[in-house]
């Protein structure tokens, strides 16, 4: 398997019964960060009337639907089909890794087996995903996080004219509101808020990092630090994922690990430039060590 994660040939297997439909584009864009999706399949009972809205999304993202009938009411029959296909793909030897998209813990043993075979396993699921499946993957990503990030990118990509028109429309709407209603809205702004709430990312850029995460970072820095207490930011990122596969700076409102570390007063960050290659390396150390 190639050492460069971006060169990985990935098999993306999606459990339609446990994935929100409006996250398909965000899921495929996220998978492309970690490799090239050479196999893209989604499993479900496509004869069911409530899956008809998937059609356009699958066409837009070139995902192949795999039919799996629901033989028994209340049973999820897609799990077995996904597991069988995953093992077939493994033995064909045409991929370097798997991206398993589901919030179901039934895929825990599959993730473990694929890693035992030397495969890189990326998991994606909602925050309700059981911890057993999350820790069974090399890296686990919350769908709420990548969906919120996609919404932010789409909002930022809107032309200024469109945003200005939107603002004018809001202004006209506000002018048409009666004074009594406007006064009530000012007294209770939460009652009139209708904008969608981002489920994982804080409203501000960057958020409060839980104490247990700060301790995890401090312990990891101690594990890899040199005699002077300095540790490489790249090595730290790799170690954090090994210890806690669902660790992701985006969970706390940061796009990358370095900004997250810089926001914590406990750590000192130093950027060093190697003369020979002019490459910039980031190091950090624990001030309390």
Residue pairs with C-beta under 8 A, 6 or more apart in sequence:
1 8
1 96
1 97
1 118
1 119
1 120
2 8
2 96
5 34
5 35
5 120
6 33
6 34
6 35
7 35
7 36
7 96
8 34
8 35
8 36
8 95
8 96
8 97
8 120
9 35
9 36
9 38
9 94
9 95
9 96
9 97
10 31
10 34
10 35
10 36
10 37
10 38
10 39
10 95
10 96
10 97
10 98
10 99
10 122
11 37
11 38
11 39
11 41
11 86
11 89
11 95
11 97
11 98
11 99
12 27
12 28
12 31
12 37
12 39
12 40
12 41
12 63
12 98
12 99
12 101
13 39
13 41
13 42
13 43
13 82
13 85
13 86
13 98
13 99
13 100
13 101
14 27
14 40
14 41
14 42
14 43
14 63
14 101
14 102
15 42
15 43
15 44
15 78
15 79
15 82
15 100
15 101
15 102
15 103
15 104
15 107
16 42
16 43
16 44
16 51
16 54
16 78
17 44
17 76
17 78
17 104
18 76
18 102
18 103
18 104
18 125
18 126
19 27
19 101
19 102
19 103
19 125
19 143
20 126
20 143
20 147
21 53
21 54
21 57
22 147
23 143
23 146
23 147
24 54
24 57
24 58
24 60
24 61
24 63
25 57
25 60
25 61
25 150
26 143
26 146
26 147
26 149
26 150
27 101
27 124
27 143
27 146
28 37
28 40
28 61
28 63
29 146
29 150
30 124
30 141
30 146
31 37
31 99
31 122
31 124
34 97
34 99
34 120
34 122
34 139
35 96
35 97
35 99
35 120
37 99
38 94
38 95
39 89
39 94
39 95
40 61
40 62
40 63
40 64
41 63
41 64
41 65
41 66
41 85
42 54
42 58
42 63
42 64
42 65
42 66
43 65
43 66
43 68
43 78
43 81
43 82
43 85
44 51
44 54
44 65
44 66
44 67
44 68
44 78
45 51
45 67
45 68
45 69
45 70
45 77
45 78
46 54
46 65
46 67
47 67
47 69
48 70
54 65
57 63
58 64
58 65
66 81
66 85
68 77
68 78
68 81
69 77
70 77
71 77
76 104
76 106
79 104
79 106
79 107
82 100
82 102
82 107
82 110
83 107
83 110
86 98
86 100
86 110
86 114
87 113
89 95
89 98
90 114
90 117
90 119
95 119
96 119
96 120
97 119
97 120
97 121
97 122
98 111
98 114
98 119
98 120
98 121
98 122
99 121
99 122
99 123
99 124
100 107
100 110
100 111
100 121
100 122
100 123
100 124
100 137
101 123
101 124
101 125
101 143
102 123
102 124
102 125
102 129
102 133
103 125
103 126
103 128
103 129
103 143
104 125
104 129
104 133
105 129
105 130
105 132
105 133
107 123
107 133
107 136
108 130
108 132
108 133
108 136
109 136
111 121
111 123
111 133
111 136
111 137
112 136
114 121
115 121
115 136
115 137
115 138
120 138
121 136
121 137
121 138
122 137
122 138
122 139
122 140
122 141
123 129
123 133
123 134
123 136
123 137
123 139
123 140
123 141
123 245
124 140
124 141
124 142
124 143
124 146
125 133
125 134
125 140
125 142
125 143
126 142
126 143
126 144
127 142
127 144
127 199
127 200
129 140
129 142
133 140
134 140
134 245
134 246
135 244
135 245
135 246
136 245
137 245
138 241
138 245
139 241
139 245
139 246
140 245
140 246
141 246
141 248
142 200
142 246
142 248
142 251
144 198
144 199
144 200
145 200
145 201
145 248
145 250
145 251
146 250
147 199
148 198
148 199
148 200
148 201
149 201
149 250
151 196
151 198
152 201
174 182
177 185
185 191
185 192
200 250
200 251
201 207
201 250
201 253
202 208
202 252
202 253
204 253
205 253
206 252
206 253
206 254
206 259
206 260
206 263
207 252
207 253
207 254
208 252
209 252
209 260
209 263
209 264
210 252
213 247
213 252
214 264
214 266
216 240
216 243
216 244
216 247
217 236
217 240
217 261
217 264
217 267
218 266
218 267
218 286
218 288
218 289
220 231
220 236
220 239
220 240
220 243
221 229
221 231
221 236
221 267
221 284
221 285
221 286
221 289
222 286
222 289
223 239
224 231
224 232
224 235
224 236
224 239
225 231
225 285
225 286
225 289
228 285
229 285
229 286
229 289
230 270
230 283
230 284
230 285
231 283
231 284
231 285
232 281
232 282
232 283
233 257
233 258
233 261
233 269
233 281
233 282
233 283
233 284
234 281
234 282
236 257
236 284
237 257
240 247
240 257
241 247
249 255
249 256
249 257
249 259
249 260
252 260
254 260
254 263
258 269
258 282
261 267
261 269
261 284
262 269
265 287
266 286
266 287
266 288
267 284
267 285
267 286
267 287
268 284
268 285
268 287
269 282
269 283
269 284
270 282
270 283
270 284
270 285
271 280
271 281
271 282
271 283
272 280
272 281
272 282
272 283
273 279
273 280
273 281
274 281
